[in-house]
Amino acid sequence: MTYQQVKRMLTRIKKDIGFDENLSPRRFRTTVLTDIYEVTKDIKQAQAAAGHTTAAMTLKHYVKGRTQLKNTAEPISALYGIENNTM
């Protein structure tokens, strides 16, 4: 996908779920990679999903700690009818 296609997709998702904050490709990627790590507790899976050569790079740039556990991708997957068995 091109950058513009991703931006349009994120704008549509933001509107569909009523999200008020800015949504960027990087923020979306960070959310998805953090969700993967939170669910699996396997940094190697998050690293593979990110396409990084080292787990340290994934942890440094994308996987963020959360004060409470929640799957932030759930509203998106529910809205679009995506089954969420792994999260």
PyMOL Python script that loads the backbone (N, CA, C, O; Angstrom):
from pymol import cmd

cmd.read_pdbstr("""\
ATOM      1  N   MET A   1       0.835  -1.181   0.000  1.00  0.00           N
ATOM      2  CA  MET A   1       0.000   0.000   0.000  1.00  0.00           C
ATOM      3  C   MET A   1       0.885   1.251   0.000  1.00  0.00           C
ATOM      4  O   MET A   1       1.970   1.271   0.581  1.00  0.00           O
ATOM      5  N   THR A   2       0.400   2.256  -0.649  1.00  0.00           N
ATOM      6  CA  THR A   2       1.132   3.514  -0.637  1.00  0.00           C
ATOM      7  C   THR A   2       0.837   4.254   0.670  1.00  0.00           C
ATOM      8  O   THR A   2      -0.105   3.927   1.392  1.00  0.00           O
ATOM      9  N   TYR A   3       1.652   5.239   0.948  1.00  0.00           N
ATOM     10  CA  TYR A   3       1.453   6.045   2.154  1.00  0.00           C
ATOM     11  C   TYR A   3       0.073   6.705   2.131  1.00  0.00           C
ATOM     12  O   TYR A   3      -0.620   6.732   3.148  1.00  0.00           O
ATOM     13  N   GLN A   4      -0.322   7.230   0.983  1.00  0.00           N
ATOM     14  CA  GLN A   4      -1.622   7.909   0.875  1.00  0.00           C
ATOM     15  C   GLN A   4      -2.782   6.929   1.076  1.00  0.00           C
ATOM     16  O   GLN A   4      -3.791   7.289   1.682  1.00  0.00           O
ATOM     17  N   GLN A   5      -2.652   5.707   0.580  1.00  0.00           N
ATOM     18  CA  GLN A   5      -3.693   4.697   0.792  1.00  0.00           C
ATOM     19  C   GLN A   5      -3.834   4.379   2.278  1.00  0.00           C
ATOM     20  O   GLN A   5      -4.945   4.240   2.791  1.00  0.00           O
ATOM     21  N   VAL A   6      -2.715   4.268   2.952  1.00  0.00           N
ATOM     22  CA  VAL A   6      -2.744   3.993   4.394  1.00  0.00           C
ATOM     23  C   VAL A   6      -3.380   5.157   5.138  1.00  0.00           C
ATOM     24  O   VAL A   6      -4.200   4.945   6.032  1.00  0.00           O
ATOM     25  N   LYS A   7      -3.012   6.384   4.782  1.00  0.00           N
ATOM     26  CA  LYS A   7      -3.600   7.565   5.432  1.00  0.00           C
ATOM     27  C   LYS A   7      -5.116   7.599   5.240  1.00  0.00           C
ATOM     28  O   LYS A   7      -5.852   7.900   6.179  1.00  0.00           O
ATOM     29  N   ARG A   8      -5.586   7.292   4.028  1.00  0.00           N
ATOM     30  CA  ARG A   8      -7.036   7.275   3.784  1.00  0.00           C
ATOM     31  C   ARG A   8      -7.713   6.180   4.602  1.00  0.00           C
ATOM     32  O   ARG A   8      -8.797   6.386   5.148  1.00  0.00           O
ATOM     33  N   MET A   9      -7.068   5.010   4.686  1.00  0.00           N
ATOM     34  CA  MET A   9      -7.626   3.922   5.478  1.00  0.00           C
ATOM     35  C   MET A   9      -7.726   4.342   6.948  1.00  0.00           C
ATOM     36  O   MET A   9      -8.748   4.100   7.591  1.00  0.00           O
ATOM     37  N   LEU A  10      -6.694   4.958   7.474  1.00  0.00           N
ATOM     38  CA  LEU A  10      -6.703   5.387   8.869  1.00  0.00           C
ATOM     39  C   LEU A  10      -7.738   6.474   9.121  1.00  0.00           C
ATOM     40  O   LEU A  10      -8.367   6.499  10.179  1.00  0.00           O
ATOM     41  N   THR A  11      -7.919   7.369   8.162  1.00  0.00           N
ATOM     42  CA  THR A  11      -8.957   8.397   8.285  1.00  0.00           C
ATOM     43  C   THR A  11     -10.338   7.750   8.345  1.00  0.00           C
ATOM     44  O   THR A  11     -11.179   8.156   9.146  1.00  0.00           O
ATOM     45  N   ARG A  12     -10.571   6.761   7.513  1.00  0.00           N
ATOM     46  CA  ARG A  12     -11.847   6.038   7.511  1.00  0.00           C
ATOM     47  C   ARG A  12     -12.068   5.292   8.828  1.00  0.00           C
ATOM     48  O   ARG A  12     -13.162   5.337   9.391  1.00  0.00           O
ATOM     49  N   ILE A  13     -11.035   4.608   9.319  1.00  0.00           N
ATOM     50  CA  ILE A  13     -11.148   3.886  10.593  1.00  0.00           C
ATOM     51  C   ILE A  13     -11.420   4.865  11.726  1.00  0.00           C
ATOM     52  O   ILE A  13     -12.279   4.618  12.572  1.00  0.00           O
ATOM     53  N   LYS A  14     -10.696   5.963  11.743  1.00  0.00           N
ATOM     54  CA  LYS A  14     -10.873   6.988  12.785  1.00  0.00           C
ATOM     55  C   LYS A  14     -12.318   7.482  12.808  1.00  0.00           C
ATOM     56  O   LYS A  14     -12.915   7.618  13.876  1.00  0.00           O
ATOM     57  N   LYS A  15     -12.866   7.745  11.648  1.00  0.00           N
ATOM     58  CA  LYS A  15     -14.248   8.207  11.552  1.00  0.00           C
ATOM     59  C   LYS A  15     -15.223   7.112  11.988  1.00  0.00           C
ATOM     60  O   LYS A  15     -16.169   7.381  12.729  1.00  0.00           O
ATOM     61  N   ASP A  16     -14.997   5.890  11.533  1.00  0.00           N
ATOM     62  CA  ASP A  16     -15.901   4.779  11.830  1.00  0.00           C
ATOM     63  C   ASP A  16     -15.988   4.456  13.317  1.00  0.00           C
ATOM     64  O   ASP A  16     -17.059   4.108  13.815  1.00  0.00           O
ATOM     65  N   ILE A  17     -14.862   4.569  14.030  1.00  0.00           N
ATOM     66  CA  ILE A  17     -14.884   4.219  15.454  1.00  0.00           C
ATOM     67  C   ILE A  17     -15.019   5.441  16.356  1.00  0.00           C
ATOM     68  O   ILE A  17     -15.049   5.314  17.580  1.00  0.00           O
ATOM     69  N   GLY A  18     -15.099   6.626  15.749  1.00  0.00           N
ATOM     70  CA  GLY A  18     -15.279   7.841  16.540  1.00  0.00           C
ATOM     71  C   GLY A  18     -14.062   8.205  17.364  1.00  0.00           C
ATOM     72  O   GLY A  18     -14.198   8.686  18.489  1.00  0.00           O
ATOM     73  N   PHE A  19     -12.878   7.985  16.822  1.00  0.00           N
ATOM     74  CA  PHE A  19     -11.625   8.267  17.516  1.00  0.00           C
ATOM     75  C   PHE A  19     -11.276   9.731  17.318  1.00  0.00           C
ATOM     76  O   PHE A  19     -11.194  10.195  16.180  1.00  0.00           O
ATOM     77  N   ASP A  20     -11.069  10.469  18.401  1.00  0.00           N
ATOM     78  CA  ASP A  20     -10.851  11.915  18.318  1.00  0.00           C
ATOM     79  C   ASP A  20      -9.392  12.330  18.151  1.00  0.00           C
ATOM     80  O   ASP A  20      -9.116  13.431  17.675  1.00  0.00           O
ATOM     81  N   GLU A  21      -8.471  11.480  18.528  1.00  0.00           N
ATOM     82  CA  GLU A  21      -7.054  11.851  18.475  1.00  0.00           C
ATOM     83  C   GLU A  21      -6.484  11.615  17.079  1.00  0.00           C
ATOM     84  O   GLU A  21      -7.110  10.968  16.240  1.00  0.00           O
ATOM     85  N   ASN A  22      -5.294  12.146  16.847  1.00  0.00           N
ATOM     86  CA  ASN A  22      -4.628  11.926  15.563  1.00  0.00           C
ATOM     87  C   ASN A  22      -4.237  10.471  15.415  1.00  0.00           C
ATOM     88  O   ASN A  22      -3.828   9.819  16.375  1.00  0.00           O
ATOM     89  N   LEU A  23      -4.368   9.980  14.213  1.00  0.00           N
ATOM     90  CA  LEU A  23      -4.019   8.604  13.908  1.00  0.00           C
ATOM     91  C   LEU A  23      -3.073   8.640  12.718  1.00  0.00           C
ATOM     92  O   LEU A  23      -3.427   9.134  11.648  1.00  0.00           O
ATOM     93  N   SER A  24      -1.867   8.114  12.911  1.00  0.00           N
ATOM     94  CA  SER A  24      -0.872   8.100  11.847  1.00  0.00           C
ATOM     95  C   SER A  24      -0.462   6.652  11.587  1.00  0.00           C
ATOM     96  O   SER A  24      -0.701   5.785  12.427  1.00  0.00           O
ATOM     97  N   PRO A  25       0.150   6.381  10.440  1.00  0.00           N
ATOM     98  CA  PRO A  25       0.620   5.023  10.184  1.00  0.00           C
ATOM     99  C   PRO A  25       1.556   4.516  11.286  1.00  0.00           C
ATOM    100  O   PRO A  25       1.481   3.352  11.678  1.00  0.00           O
ATOM    101  N   ARG A  26       2.425   5.377  11.777  1.00  0.00           N
ATOM    102  CA  ARG A  26       3.354   4.949  12.832  1.00  0.00           C
ATOM    103  C   ARG A  26       2.608   4.638  14.129  1.00  0.00           C
ATOM    104  O   ARG A  26       2.908   3.647  14.796  1.00  0.00           O
ATOM    105  N   ARG A  27       1.645   5.474  14.485  1.00  0.00           N
ATOM    106  CA  ARG A  27       0.872   5.228  15.709  1.00  0.00           C
ATOM    107  C   ARG A  27       0.071   3.931  15.574  1.00  0.00           C
ATOM    108  O   ARG A  27      -0.026   3.154  16.523  1.00  0.00           O
ATOM    109  N   PHE A  28      -0.496   3.707  14.398  1.00  0.00           N
ATOM    110  CA  PHE A  28      -1.256   2.482  14.157  1.00  0.00           C
ATOM    111  C   PHE A  28      -0.339   1.268  14.270  1.00  0.00           C
ATOM    112  O   PHE A  28      -0.704   0.267  14.886  1.00  0.00           O
ATOM    113  N   ARG A  29       0.838   1.356  13.682  1.00  0.00           N
ATOM    114  CA  ARG A  29       1.815   0.253  13.743  1.00  0.00           C
ATOM    115  C   ARG A  29       2.236  -0.006  15.189  1.00  0.00           C
ATOM    116  O   ARG A  29       2.337  -1.156  15.617  1.00  0.00           O
ATOM    117  N   THR A  30       2.482   1.070  15.936  1.00  0.00           N
ATOM    118  CA  THR A  30       2.852   0.930  17.342  1.00  0.00           C
ATOM    119  C   THR A  30       1.744   0.229  18.123  1.00  0.00           C
ATOM    120  O   THR A  30       2.017  -0.644  18.947  1.00  0.00           O
ATOM    121  N   THR A  31       0.501   0.608  17.865  1.00  0.00           N
ATOM    122  CA  THR A  31      -0.638  -0.010  18.550  1.00  0.00           C
ATOM    123  C   THR A  31      -0.717  -1.499  18.235  1.00  0.00           C
ATOM    124  O   THR A  31      -0.873  -2.320  19.138  1.00  0.00           O
ATOM    125  N   VAL A  32      -0.610  -1.843  16.968  1.00  0.00           N
ATOM    126  CA  VAL A  32      -0.710  -3.251  16.567  1.00  0.00           C
ATOM    127  C   VAL A  32       0.431  -4.070  17.165  1.00  0.00           C
ATOM    128  O   VAL A  32       0.202  -5.161  17.688  1.00  0.00           O
ATOM    129  N   LEU A  33       1.653  -3.556  17.092  1.00  0.00           N
ATOM    130  CA  LEU A  33       2.793  -4.309  17.633  1.00  0.00           C
ATOM    131  C   LEU A  33       2.708  -4.423  19.154  1.00  0.00           C
ATOM    132  O   LEU A  33       3.075  -5.454  19.717  1.00  0.00           O
ATOM    133  N   THR A  34       2.232  -3.381  19.817  1.00  0.00           N
ATOM    134  CA  THR A  34       2.049  -3.453  21.266  1.00  0.00           C
ATOM    135  C   THR A  34       0.972  -4.478  21.608  1.00  0.00           C
ATOM    136  O   THR A  34       1.132  -5.246  22.556  1.00  0.00           O
ATOM    137  N   ASP A  35      -0.126  -4.498  20.845  1.00  0.00           N
ATOM    138  CA  ASP A  35      -1.184  -5.494  21.064  1.00  0.00           C
ATOM    139  C   ASP A  35      -0.649  -6.906  20.893  1.00  0.00           C
ATOM    140  O   ASP A  35      -0.953  -7.787  21.697  1.00  0.00           O
ATOM    141  N   ILE A  36       0.148  -7.130  19.850  1.00  0.00           N
ATOM    142  CA  ILE A  36       0.729  -8.462  19.623  1.00  0.00           C
ATOM    143  C   ILE A  36       1.562  -8.869  20.831  1.00  0.00           C
ATOM    144  O   ILE A  36       1.436  -9.985  21.334  1.00  0.00           O
ATOM    145  N   TYR A  37       2.407  -7.963  21.288  1.00  0.00           N
ATOM    146  CA  TYR A  37       3.266  -8.283  22.431  1.00  0.00           C
ATOM    147  C   TYR A  37       2.445  -8.501  23.701  1.00  0.00           C
ATOM    148  O   TYR A  37       2.719  -9.436  24.454  1.00  0.00           O
ATOM    149  N   GLU A  38       1.447  -7.657  23.953  1.00  0.00           N
ATOM    150  CA  GLU A  38       0.631  -7.784  25.168  1.00  0.00           C
ATOM    151  C   GLU A  38      -0.096  -9.127  25.222  1.00  0.00           C
ATOM    152  O   GLU A  38      -0.217  -9.734  26.286  1.00  0.00           O
ATOM    153  N   VAL A  39      -0.575  -9.581  24.073  1.00  0.00           N
ATOM    154  CA  VAL A  39      -1.328 -10.836  24.029  1.00  0.00           C
ATOM    155  C   VAL A  39      -0.406 -12.045  24.119  1.00  0.00           C
ATOM    156  O   VAL A  39      -0.683 -12.989  24.859  1.00  0.00           O
ATOM    157  N   THR A  40       0.682 -12.016  23.370  1.00  0.00           N
ATOM    158  CA  THR A  40       1.550 -13.200  23.291  1.00  0.00           C
ATOM    159  C   THR A  40       2.675 -13.218  24.322  1.00  0.00           C
ATOM    160  O   THR A  40       3.176 -14.286  24.674  1.00  0.00           O
ATOM    161  N   LYS A  41       3.073 -12.047  24.805  1.00  0.00           N
ATOM    162  CA  LYS A  41       4.260 -11.902  25.672  1.00  0.00           C
ATOM    163  C   LYS A  41       5.499 -12.476  24.995  1.00  0.00           C
ATOM    164  O   LYS A  41       6.434 -12.924  25.658  1.00  0.00           O
ATOM    165  N   ASP A  42       5.489 -12.455  23.656  1.00  0.00           N
ATOM    166  CA  ASP A  42       6.590 -12.999  22.866  1.00  0.00           C
ATOM    167  C   ASP A  42       7.141 -11.898  21.964  1.00  0.00           C
ATOM    168  O   ASP A  42       6.564 -11.589  20.922  1.00  0.00           O
ATOM    169  N   ILE A  43       8.246 -11.320  22.370  1.00  0.00           N
ATOM    170  CA  ILE A  43       8.817 -10.215  21.606  1.00  0.00           C
ATOM    171  C   ILE A  43       9.269 -10.681  20.227  1.00  0.00           C
ATOM    172  O   ILE A  43       9.307  -9.881  19.292  1.00  0.00           O
ATOM    173  N   LYS A  44       9.607 -11.943  20.085  1.00  0.00           N
ATOM    174  CA  LYS A  44      10.037 -12.464  18.785  1.00  0.00           C
ATOM    175  C   LYS A  44       8.885 -12.431  17.774  1.00  0.00           C
ATOM    176  O   LYS A  44       9.115 -12.194  16.588  1.00  0.00           O
ATOM    177  N   GLN A  45       7.656 -12.665  18.229  1.00  0.00           N
ATOM    178  CA  GLN A  45       6.501 -12.575  17.335  1.00  0.00           C
ATOM    179  C   GLN A  45       6.284 -11.129  16.903  1.00  0.00           C
ATOM    180  O   GLN A  45       6.037 -10.864  15.726  1.00  0.00           O
ATOM    181  N   ALA A  46       6.373 -10.201  17.839  1.00  0.00           N
ATOM    182  CA  ALA A  46       6.223  -8.786  17.507  1.00  0.00           C
ATOM    183  C   ALA A  46       7.348  -8.358  16.565  1.00  0.00           C
ATOM    184  O   ALA A  46       7.115  -7.607  15.618  1.00  0.00           O
ATOM    185  N   GLN A  47       8.552  -8.827  16.822  1.00  0.00           N
ATOM    186  CA  GLN A  47       9.698  -8.515  15.969  1.00  0.00           C
ATOM    187  C   GLN A  47       9.458  -9.027  14.550  1.00  0.00           C
ATOM    188  O   GLN A  47       9.715  -8.313  13.581  1.00  0.00           O
ATOM    189  N   ALA A  48       8.968 -10.258  14.426  1.00  0.00           N
ATOM    190  CA  ALA A  48       8.694 -10.834  13.099  1.00  0.00           C
ATOM    191  C   ALA A  48       7.611 -10.034  12.375  1.00  0.00           C
ATOM    192  O   ALA A  48       7.726  -9.775  11.177  1.00  0.00           O
ATOM    193  N   ALA A  49       6.567  -9.646  13.094  1.00  0.00           N
ATOM    194  CA  ALA A  49       5.485  -8.863  12.492  1.00  0.00           C
ATOM    195  C   ALA A  49       6.001  -7.507  12.016  1.00  0.00           C
ATOM    196  O   ALA A  49       5.546  -6.987  10.997  1.00  0.00           O
ATOM    197  N   ALA A  50       6.942  -6.943  12.748  1.00  0.00           N
ATOM    198  CA  ALA A  50       7.500  -5.637  12.393  1.00  0.00           C
ATOM    199  C   ALA A  50       8.524  -5.741  11.265  1.00  0.00           C
ATOM    200  O   ALA A  50       8.788  -4.762  10.566  1.00  0.00           O
ATOM    201  N   GLY A  51       9.100  -6.934  11.092  1.00  0.00           N
ATOM    202  CA  GLY A  51      10.143  -7.099  10.084  1.00  0.00           C
ATOM    203  C   GLY A  51      11.488  -6.569  10.537  1.00  0.00           C
ATOM    204  O   GLY A  51      12.335  -6.232   9.710  1.00  0.00           O
ATOM    205  N   HIS A  52      11.691  -6.492  11.844  1.00  0.00           N
ATOM    206  CA  HIS A  52      12.948  -5.984  12.386  1.00  0.00           C
ATOM    207  C   HIS A  52      13.985  -7.097  12.494  1.00  0.00           C
ATOM    208  O   HIS A  52      13.643  -8.273  12.619  1.00  0.00           O
ATOM    209  N   THR A  53      15.252  -6.707  12.443  1.00  0.00           N
ATOM    210  CA  THR A  53      16.323  -7.685  12.564  1.00  0.00           C
ATOM    211  C   THR A  53      16.619  -8.040  14.014  1.00  0.00           C
ATOM    212  O   THR A  53      17.146  -9.116  14.296  1.00  0.00           O
ATOM    213  N   THR A  54      16.282  -7.134  14.945  1.00  0.00           N
ATOM    214  CA  THR A  54      16.526  -7.416  16.363  1.00  0.00           C
ATOM    215  C   THR A  54      15.290  -7.091  17.195  1.00  0.00           C
ATOM    216  O   THR A  54      14.509  -6.201  16.858  1.00  0.00           O
ATOM    217  N   ALA A  55      15.132  -7.831  18.287  1.00  0.00           N
ATOM    218  CA  ALA A  55      14.034  -7.569  19.213  1.00  0.00           C
ATOM    219  C   ALA A  55      14.228  -6.208  19.890  1.00  0.00           C
ATOM    220  O   ALA A  55      13.256  -5.523  20.209  1.00  0.00           O
ATOM    221  N   ALA A  56      15.484  -5.827  20.104  1.00  0.00           N
ATOM    222  CA  ALA A  56      15.776  -4.542  20.748  1.00  0.00           C
ATOM    223  C   ALA A  56      15.199  -3.382  19.930  1.00  0.00           C
ATOM    224  O   ALA A  56      14.691  -2.416  20.499  1.00  0.00           O
ATOM    225  N   MET A  57      15.276  -3.473  18.610  1.00  0.00           N
ATOM    226  CA  MET A  57      14.729  -2.420  17.763  1.00  0.00           C
ATOM    227  C   MET A  57      13.207  -2.331  17.933  1.00  0.00           C
ATOM    228  O   MET A  57      12.651  -1.235  18.002  1.00  0.00           O
ATOM    229  N   THR A  58      12.545  -3.476  17.998  1.00  0.00           N
ATOM    230  CA  THR A  58      11.095  -3.499  18.176  1.00  0.00           C
ATOM    231  C   THR A  58      10.713  -2.901  19.518  1.00  0.00           C
ATOM    232  O   THR A  58       9.784  -2.097  19.599  1.00  0.00           O
ATOM    233  N   LEU A  59      11.419  -3.283  20.568  1.00  0.00           N
ATOM    234  CA  LEU A  59      11.128  -2.752  21.896  1.00  0.00           C
ATOM    235  C   LEU A  59      11.403  -1.257  21.981  1.00  0.00           C
ATOM    236  O   LEU A  59      10.632  -0.512  22.586  1.00  0.00           O
ATOM    237  N   LYS A  60      12.490  -0.825  21.382  1.00  0.00           N
ATOM    238  CA  LYS A  60      12.881   0.582  21.475  1.00  0.00           C
ATOM    239  C   LYS A  60      11.913   1.501  20.730  1.00  0.00           C
ATOM    240  O   LYS A  60      11.571   2.576  21.222  1.00  0.00           O
ATOM    241  N   HIS A  61      11.480   1.083  19.559  1.00  0.00           N
ATOM    242  CA  HIS A  61      10.717   1.981  18.701  1.00  0.00           C
ATOM    243  C   HIS A  61       9.218   1.740  18.678  1.00  0.00           C
ATOM    244  O   HIS A  61       8.469   2.665  18.364  1.00  0.00           O
ATOM    245  N   TYR A  62       8.747   0.546  18.993  1.00  0.00           N
ATOM    246  CA  TYR A  62       7.336   0.275  18.776  1.00  0.00           C
ATOM    247  C   TYR A  62       6.559  -0.261  19.962  1.00  0.00           C
ATOM    248  O   TYR A  62       5.461   0.227  20.228  1.00  0.00           O
ATOM    249  N   VAL A  63       7.068  -1.223  20.673  1.00  0.00           N
ATOM    250  CA  VAL A  63       6.294  -1.815  21.766  1.00  0.00           C
ATOM    251  C   VAL A  63       6.326  -0.878  22.961  1.00  0.00           C
ATOM    252  O   VAL A  63       7.389  -0.586  23.509  1.00  0.00           O
ATOM    253  N   LYS A  64       5.152  -0.413  23.357  1.00  0.00           N
ATOM    254  CA  LYS A  64       5.034   0.548  24.453  1.00  0.00           C
ATOM    255  C   LYS A  64       4.309  -0.112  25.617  1.00  0.00           C
ATOM    256  O   LYS A  64       3.386  -0.903  25.419  1.00  0.00           O
ATOM    257  N   GLY A  65       4.730   0.216  26.817  1.00  0.00           N
ATOM    258  CA  GLY A  65       4.061  -0.307  28.004  1.00  0.00           C
ATOM    259  C   GLY A  65       2.705   0.346  28.188  1.00  0.00           C
ATOM    260  O   GLY A  65       2.473   1.465  27.731  1.00  0.00           O
ATOM    261  N   ARG A  66       1.829  -0.349  28.850  1.00  0.00           N
ATOM    262  CA  ARG A  66       0.509   0.197  29.139  1.00  0.00           C
ATOM    263  C   ARG A  66       0.251   0.084  30.623  1.00  0.00           C
ATOM    264  O   ARG A  66       0.697  -0.866  31.267  1.00  0.00           O
ATOM    265  N   THR A  67      -0.472   1.054  31.172  1.00  0.00           N
ATOM    266  CA  THR A  67      -0.787   0.995  32.593  1.00  0.00           C
ATOM    267  C   THR A  67      -1.900  -0.003  32.857  1.00  0.00           C
ATOM    268  O   THR A  67      -1.966  -0.579  33.943  1.00  0.00           O
ATOM    269  N   GLN A  68      -2.766  -0.215  31.892  1.00  0.00           N
ATOM    270  CA  GLN A  68      -3.776  -1.259  32.047  1.00  0.00           C
ATOM    271  C   GLN A  68      -3.856  -2.034  30.752  1.00  0.00           C
ATOM    272  O   GLN A  68      -3.683  -1.483  29.665  1.00  0.00           O
ATOM    273  N   LEU A  69      -4.122  -3.328  30.886  1.00  0.00           N
ATOM    274  CA  LEU A  69      -4.205  -4.167  29.713  1.00  0.00           C
ATOM    275  C   LEU A  69      -5.501  -3.900  28.970  1.00  0.00           C
ATOM    276  O   LEU A  69      -6.587  -3.950  29.548  1.00  0.00           O
ATOM    277  N   LYS A  70      -5.375  -3.621  27.700  1.00  0.00           N
ATOM    278  CA  LYS A  70      -6.557  -3.548  26.863  1.00  0.00           C
ATOM    279  C   LYS A  70      -6.123  -3.721  25.422  1.00  0.00           C
ATOM    280  O   LYS A  70      -5.055  -3.268  25.011  1.00  0.00           O
ATOM    281  N   ASN A  71      -6.967  -4.377  24.682  1.00  0.00           N
ATOM    282  CA  ASN A  71      -6.687  -4.603  23.278  1.00  0.00           C
ATOM    283  C   ASN A  71      -7.255  -3.425  22.514  1.00  0.00           C
ATOM    284  O   ASN A  71      -8.466  -3.362  22.300  1.00  0.00           O
ATOM    285  N   THR A  72      -6.427  -2.502  22.104  1.00  0.00           N
ATOM    286  CA  THR A  72      -6.893  -1.296  21.446  1.00  0.00           C
ATOM    287  C   THR A  72      -7.345  -1.554  20.017  1.00  0.00           C
ATOM    288  O   THR A  72      -7.994  -0.695  19.420  1.00  0.00           O
ATOM    289  N   ALA A  73      -7.027  -2.695  19.463  1.00  0.00           N
ATOM    290  CA  ALA A  73      -7.483  -3.022  18.115  1.00  0.00           C
ATOM    291  C   ALA A  73      -8.880  -3.624  18.129  1.00  0.00           C
ATOM    292  O   ALA A  73      -9.492  -3.762  17.070  1.00  0.00           O
ATOM    293  N   GLU A  74      -9.401  -3.988  19.297  1.00  0.00           N
ATOM    294  CA  GLU A  74     -10.712  -4.621  19.393  1.00  0.00           C
ATOM    295  C   GLU A  74     -11.837  -3.818  18.743  1.00  0.00           C
ATOM    296  O   GLU A  74     -12.607  -4.394  17.975  1.00  0.00           O
ATOM    297  N   PRO A  75     -11.970  -2.517  19.010  1.00  0.00           N
ATOM    298  CA  PRO A  75     -13.062  -1.773  18.362  1.00  0.00           C
ATOM    299  C   PRO A  75     -12.975  -1.795  16.840  1.00  0.00           C
ATOM    300  O   PRO A  75     -14.000  -1.816  16.158  1.00  0.00           O
ATOM    301  N   ILE A  76     -11.767  -1.790  16.312  1.00  0.00           N
ATOM    302  CA  ILE A  76     -11.593  -1.808  14.864  1.00  0.00           C
ATOM    303  C   ILE A  76     -12.005  -3.162  14.312  1.00  0.00           C
ATOM    304  O   ILE A  76     -12.765  -3.235  13.347  1.00  0.00           O
ATOM    305  N   SER A  77     -11.508  -4.236  14.919  1.00  0.00           N
ATOM    306  CA  SER A  77     -11.841  -5.563  14.416  1.00  0.00           C
ATOM    307  C   SER A  77     -13.333  -5.853  14.562  1.00  0.00           C
ATOM    308  O   SER A  77     -13.921  -6.497  13.693  1.00  0.00           O
ATOM    309  N   ALA A  78     -13.952  -5.386  15.648  1.00  0.00           N
ATOM    310  CA  ALA A  78     -15.390  -5.593  15.838  1.00  0.00           C
ATOM    311  C   ALA A  78     -16.188  -4.839  14.783  1.00  0.00           C
ATOM    312  O   ALA A  78     -17.148  -5.375  14.229  1.00  0.00           O
ATOM    313  N   LEU A  79     -15.804  -3.619  14.505  1.00  0.00           N
ATOM    314  CA  LEU A  79     -16.506  -2.797  13.529  1.00  0.00           C
ATOM    315  C   LEU A  79     -16.465  -3.406  12.139  1.00  0.00           C
ATOM    316  O   LEU A  79     -17.455  -3.367  11.409  1.00  0.00           O
ATOM    317  N   TYR A  80     -15.327  -3.965  11.774  1.00  0.00           N
ATOM    318  CA  TYR A  80     -15.167  -4.519  10.437  1.00  0.00           C
ATOM    319  C   TYR A  80     -15.442  -6.018  10.373  1.00  0.00           C
ATOM    320  O   TYR A  80     -15.193  -6.651   9.347  1.00  0.00           O
ATOM    321  N   GLY A  81     -15.959  -6.595  11.474  1.00  0.00           N
ATOM    322  CA  GLY A  81     -16.330  -8.009  11.471  1.00  0.00           C
ATOM    323  C   GLY A  81     -15.161  -8.964  11.374  1.00  0.00           C
ATOM    324  O   GLY A  81     -15.290 -10.063  10.833  1.00  0.00           O
ATOM    325  N   ILE A  82     -14.014  -8.547  11.898  1.00  0.00           N
ATOM    326  CA  ILE A  82     -12.827  -9.405  11.879  1.00  0.00           C
ATOM    327  C   ILE A  82     -12.813 -10.198  13.162  1.00  0.00           C
ATOM    328  O   ILE A  82     -12.893  -9.633  14.253  1.00  0.00           O
ATOM    329  N   GLU A  83     -12.711 -11.520  13.033  1.00  0.00           N
ATOM    330  CA  GLU A  83     -12.641 -12.345  14.245  1.00  0.00           C
ATOM    331  C   GLU A  83     -11.318 -12.114  14.932  1.00  0.00           C
ATOM    332  O   GLU A  83     -10.277 -11.988  14.288  1.00  0.00           O
ATOM    333  N   ASN A  84     -11.371 -12.061  16.239  1.00  0.00           N
ATOM    334  CA  ASN A  84     -10.208 -11.700  17.026  1.00  0.00           C
ATOM    335  C   ASN A  84      -9.881 -12.804  18.021  1.00  0.00           C
ATOM    336  O   ASN A  84      -9.821 -12.561  19.226  1.00  0.00           O
ATOM    337  N   ASN A  85      -9.672 -14.007  17.522  1.00  0.00           N
ATOM    338  CA  ASN A  85      -9.421 -15.146  18.400  1.00  0.00           C
ATOM    339  C   ASN A  85      -8.055 -15.129  19.045  1.00  0.00           C
ATOM    340  O   ASN A  85      -7.871 -15.704  20.117  1.00  0.00           O
ATOM    341  N   THR A  86      -7.090 -14.478  18.409  1.00  0.00           N
ATOM    342  CA  THR A  86      -5.725 -14.508  18.938  1.00  0.00           C
ATOM    343  C   THR A  86      -5.445 -13.385  19.915  1.00  0.00           C
ATOM    344  O   THR A  86      -4.405 -13.392  20.573  1.00  0.00           O
ATOM    345  N   MET A  87      -6.343 -12.422  20.025  1.00  0.00           N
ATOM    346  CA  MET A  87      -6.086 -11.288  20.902  1.00  0.00           C
ATOM    347  C   MET A  87      -7.072 -11.239  22.021  1.00  0.00           C
ATOM    348  O   MET A  87      -7.006 -10.343  22.863  1.00  0.00           O
TER     349      MET A  87
END
""", "prot")
cmd.dss("prot")
cmd.show_as("cartoon", "prot")
cmd.util.cbc("prot")
cmd.orient("prot")
